[in-house]
Amino acid sequence: MHDAVVIGAGHNGLVAANVLADAGWSVLVVEAEDEPGGAVRSGELIEPGFVNDRHSAFYPLAAASPVFRALGVHIPFKHGPLVLAHPSVDGTTAVLSRDLADTTMGASWREVMEMWARVEPALLRALVTPFPQVRAALMLTLEPGALKLLRLRHEGLADRLLVGNALHSDVPPRTVLGRGFGLLLTALGQRYGFPCVEGGAGRITEVLVERARARGVELRVGERVERIPTARHAVLAAIDVWELARITGRSVRVERDPATVKLDWTLDGPIPWTSEPARRAPVVHLGSERDFVLFGQYSMADPTRSPAGKETAWAYSHVLSAEEIENQVERHAPGFRALVRGRRLEELPPGRVNLGTARWRNELVLRPFHGRPATGIPNVWLASASAHPGGAVHGAAGWIAAHAALRATRSYRPLPQALAR
Ligand SMILES: Cc1cc2nc3c(=O)[nH]c(=O)nc-3n(C[C@H](O)[C@H](O)[C@H](O)COP(=O)(O)OP(=O)(O)OC[C@H]3O[C@@H](n4cnc5c(N)ncnc54)[C@H](O)[C@@H]3O)c2cc1C
C-alpha cells in the first residue's frame, strides 16, 4: 500500500505528488487520460512539425509562483518583444511590456508598480495559504498601498488593458473583484511577462513528472478512479469538485465558469495584424466584454513551435462561436484566413478553465469545504483548481493540499525559505 494516492495527474496533482515524495512518502498518481498534464499539455495536434498547446498556453502566474520556485524546477519560459497588445478598430493599441516605458498604463504606472512590489509578497503568500490567510491579510492591512491600488481609476488605453486582463477570468471586469483581477494580471505581466514554454506547455508537465519519478513516485495513466482508493496516510483528489462528488456519491453545489470555444491553428506565416504592436506581442486581446477573444501566437517567442517562416496560434472565447472568433481575428488582421493551413476546434463545457468560478461567491471561505483542503472525508484532501486559489497554472492547490496531508500525519515540515518570506 502507498502512503498516498493522488487522483489526477494535472499540474496540481503532480505538484502534490512531488511535495509528498519530498517528505519521504511513497506516492501513487492515477490519471484517467492516456497521458498526464490535464489542462497543461501540448503536441502536434494539427500537423507534424507544428506544436500547439492543448489548453493553457501563457503563464504569468507560473512564472511568479512561489511553488515552482520552492520545488526548484526549471521551466524554459520564453518571452516575445512585448507582453501583450490590445488593438482596437479605432487604430489605437494598448500595450503591456516588461519595459515600463512601453506600457500604456499612463504616467502614474511607475508609482503603482512600486506600490505593487510592496504588496506582492503578501498576495503570493495568500495564494499558497488556505483560508483564513491571516498573515497575508495582516501584511496587506499594514501596507497603505494595498487599498489605494484597488481605488485607482484608469481610463483610455490603461482601462482597456485592465479590462482585457480581467476577462481572462469570468469575473465582470468593472466590479471590485474584476478590477483587482485585472490589476493582478497586469502587474504580474509587467514584472514576469506572460511567457509561453519552449517546445510546448507540456514541458511543464514533463518537468514535474521527471522530478516526481526521480523521487520514486509511481504514475499510472489510462485508469479512471471510480471510488476513493485506500492509502496508508492520505488520498489527494487533484480532480474537479464535481468529479470528487461523483466518486464519493456526495452532492455538491459549486457554480461553473462559462463554456469555452477553443481554436488552434497552423499557419503559412505570421499573423498580418494591422496594429504594429500586435505583431510583437505573443498575447493579443481582441474586442471587449461582449466579443472578447484571447489570442496567442508563438513563433516570435518560441520559434521551435513551427517550421521557419510559419506560425502556430491559439485562441479561446467564452462568448463567441468558432466562426465569430475567426471573423474577429480577420477584422484586426485582414488576410489571416488565407494563411490558415489547419485548425482544431474544441468546445469545452462550463467549468473547465477554473474548475469552478472566479466570482466572489466561490472565493476564500465560500470555496468548496470553506476554502480549506479537508473534504470532510477523513484523510481525503481536495488538491485541484476547484480549491483555493482556483484556476490557472501556479501549483498552489496541490501544494496546499499536500502540506495539509503532511501536517495531519505530523510529518509536516515547515515551509521552505522561498515561501516563508
Ligand atoms: C482552454 C483553457 C485555456 C487555459 N489557459 C490558461 C493559460 O493560458 N494560463 C493559465 O495559467 N491557465 C490557463 N487555464 C487554466 C489552467 O490550465 C487550469 O486552471 C489548471 O491547469 C487546472 O489544473 P488542475 O491540475 O487543478 O486540473 P486539471 O488540469 O483539470 O487536471 C485534472 C486531472 O485529473 C484527471 N481526472 C479527472 N477525473 C479523474 C478520475 N476519476 N480518475 C483519474 N484521473 C482523473 C483529468 O484527466 C486531469 O488530467 C486554461 C484552461 C483551459 C481549459
The ligand as an ORCA input file, in Angstrom:
! r2SCAN-3c Opt
* xyz 0 1
  C      -8.791     26.234    -22.708
  C      -8.058     26.610    -21.454
  C      -7.096     27.609    -21.508
  C      -6.395     27.968    -20.361
  N      -5.409     28.900    -20.465
  C      -4.620     29.142    -19.379
  C      -3.439     29.914    -19.536
  O      -3.080     30.354    -20.636
  N      -2.682     30.138    -18.423
  C      -3.015     29.618    -17.185
  O      -2.286     29.842    -16.210
  N      -4.128     28.846    -17.034
  C      -4.913     28.593    -18.099
  N      -6.004     27.764    -17.982
  C      -6.388     27.276    -16.641
  C      -5.487     26.164    -16.122
  O      -4.979     25.404    -17.184
  C      -6.249     25.229    -15.153
  O      -6.921     26.008    -14.189
  C      -5.285     24.284    -14.443
  O      -4.437     23.647    -15.371
  C      -6.048     23.243    -13.648
  O      -5.105     22.331    -13.120
  P      -5.546     21.093    -12.202
  O      -4.328     20.239    -12.012
  O      -6.212     21.587    -10.961
  O      -6.674     20.323    -13.028
  P      -6.636     19.623    -14.461
  O      -5.555     20.169    -15.292
  O      -8.039     19.675    -14.972
  O      -6.242     18.118    -14.130
  C      -7.140     17.209    -13.556
  C      -6.697     15.828    -13.995
  O      -7.487     14.842    -13.322
  C      -7.804     13.811    -14.259
  N      -9.003     13.115    -13.749
  C     -10.262     13.610    -13.664
  N     -11.075     12.686    -13.103
  C     -10.306     11.603    -12.826
  C     -10.570     10.321    -12.238
  N     -11.791      9.979    -11.797
  N      -9.549      9.440    -12.112
  C      -8.278      9.764    -12.537
  N      -7.989     10.960    -13.097
  C      -8.988     11.869    -13.222
  C      -8.028     14.558    -15.557
  O      -7.930     13.698    -16.660
  C      -6.893     15.586    -15.499
  O      -5.703     15.099    -16.053
  C      -6.694     27.337    -19.119
  C      -7.635     26.325    -19.068
  C      -8.317     25.938    -20.226
  C      -9.304     24.822    -20.153
*
